[in-house]
């Protein structure tokens, strides 16, 4: 299986799990899973070279999604105790 397809699959699963988190009213966790899933999807777009004109923009977006997911994870770890 192609690496970008695996990243699309994992990203899609994380986005779907974020919808479940919204369903159970865990909005902070939903936002973390959504940003992590979007990071996987944008990294798949970079590896697949689907949008070569926008590669720099997609790269910046992927880093933004990664950093948001990390900060949300650290926030959730700190506030869950």
N, C-alpha and C positions, 0 to 999 in steps of 0.2 A: 504494500500500500504506500502511496506517495506521502511524504512527510507533511505536505500542506493539507492533504485530505485528513490526516490524523488530527492536525491542529484545528481544522474546521469542525471535526467531529467532537473533540474535547471542548472546544469553545461553545458549540451548540448545546452540549450537555450542561455546561455551566450556566448558560443563559436560561435553559429550561428549568434548571434547579433554582435559579433566582426567581422565576415565576412561582414555583412552589413556595419559596420563602415569603413571597408577597402574600400568597394564599394563607399561610399560617401566621401572618402579620409580624414577621421578623424583617423589618424594612432595612435595617443596617446590614444584616447578613445578605439580603437580596442585592443591595447595591454593591457589596463586595464581590459576590459571585457574578453579577452582571459585568462589572468592570474587568474582572479576571477573564471572563468568557470573551468579551470584546477584545481584550489584549491577545488572546489566542487566535481569534479570527483575523485580526489585523496582521499578526505575525505570519499567518498562513497566506494572506494576500501578498506580503513581501516575498516570501519564499516561492510562491507560485508565479510571481511577476505578472499578476493579473492587470495591474494598472501602472505601467512603467512611467507614465508622465507624472504621477502623483506619489512616486516612491518615497520622496523625502517627507511629504506631508503624512503619509501613512506611517512612516517610521516614527515621526514625532508623536502621532496619535497613539501608537502602540506603547511608547514610553510613558505617555500621560496615563494611559489605562493601567499600566503596570504599577506606576507610582501611586495612583489612587487606590488600587487593590491592596498594596502593601500598607499604606497609611490606614485604610479601613481595617485591615487585619490587626494591625498593632492597636488601633483604637478599641476594637472588639475584645482583644486579649486583655487590655487594661481595664475595661469596664465590666467584664463578665464576673469578676471576683467579688 
